[in-house]
């Protein structure tokens, strides 16, 4: 799976903040899947974290829908970081993956365990060459809603 870069005349290039982690079009997290035992990992690994296989580790596009497993509301952060914000462990049940991410789309006090969330891309800064860097986060969705 190639990393997606978007650029048109008169616009700045857009690319993931880290190669091999995020596809831009369509937005997807990129992981790895072990052909030997079926374990999926994020971020992608060169070996299987479950069976330790080093061969037949395939690239995998991960599901965009997940659920909040656990979370905390961050109220104190370095200068320049707006607070409060939600930092959560999100489960991607279709892939058997749990990842740490920020969650947006609702007031921090309204976040709940098992709440449905969906992947979205977000600006992450600017590269030395002027390209816009994109990261990811998850947005709370209405129970059962998917885009």
Secondary structure as the mmCIF struct_conf table of DSSP 4:
data_model
#
loop_
_struct_conf.conf_type_id
_struct_conf.id
_struct_conf.beg_label_comp_id
_struct_conf.beg_label_asym_id
_struct_conf.beg_label_seq_id
_struct_conf.end_label_comp_id
_struct_conf.end_label_asym_id
_struct_conf.end_label_seq_id
HELX_LH_PP_P HELX_LH_PP_P1 UNK A 2 UNK A 4
STRN STRN1 UNK A 6 UNK A 6
TURN_TY1_P TURN_TY1_P1 UNK A 9 UNK A 10
BEND BEND1 UNK A 11 UNK A 11
STRN STRN2 UNK A 14 UNK A 16
BEND BEND2 UNK A 17 UNK A 18
TURN_TY1_P TURN_TY1_P2 UNK A 19 UNK A 21
STRN STRN3 UNK A 22 UNK A 24
TURN_TY1_P TURN_TY1_P3 UNK A 25 UNK A 26
STRN STRN4 UNK A 27 UNK A 34
TURN_TY1_P TURN_TY1_P4 UNK A 35 UNK A 37
STRN STRN5 UNK A 40 UNK A 41
BEND BEND3 UNK A 42 UNK A 43
BEND BEND4 UNK A 46 UNK A 47
TURN_TY1_P TURN_TY1_P5 UNK A 49 UNK A 51
BEND BEND5 UNK A 55 UNK A 56
STRN STRN6 UNK A 57 UNK A 61
HELX_LH_PP_P HELX_LH_PP_P2 UNK A 62 UNK A 63
BEND BEND6 UNK A 64 UNK A 64
STRN STRN7 UNK A 65 UNK A 74
BEND BEND7 UNK A 78 UNK A 78
TURN_TY1_P TURN_TY1_P6 UNK A 79 UNK A 80
BEND BEND8 UNK A 83 UNK A 83
STRN STRN8 UNK A 85 UNK A 92
TURN_TY1_P TURN_TY1_P7 UNK A 93 UNK A 96
STRN STRN9 UNK A 97 UNK A 104
BEND BEND9 UNK A 105 UNK A 106
HELX_RH_3T_P HELX_RH_3T_P1 UNK A 108 UNK A 110
TURN_TY1_P TURN_TY1_P8 UNK A 113 UNK A 114
STRN STRN10 UNK A 116 UNK A 126
TURN_TY1_P TURN_TY1_P9 UNK A 128 UNK A 129
BEND BEND10 UNK A 130 UNK A 130
HELX_LH_PP_P HELX_LH_PP_P3 UNK A 131 UNK A 131
STRN STRN11 UNK A 132 UNK A 140
TURN_TY1_P TURN_TY1_P10 UNK A 143 UNK A 144
#
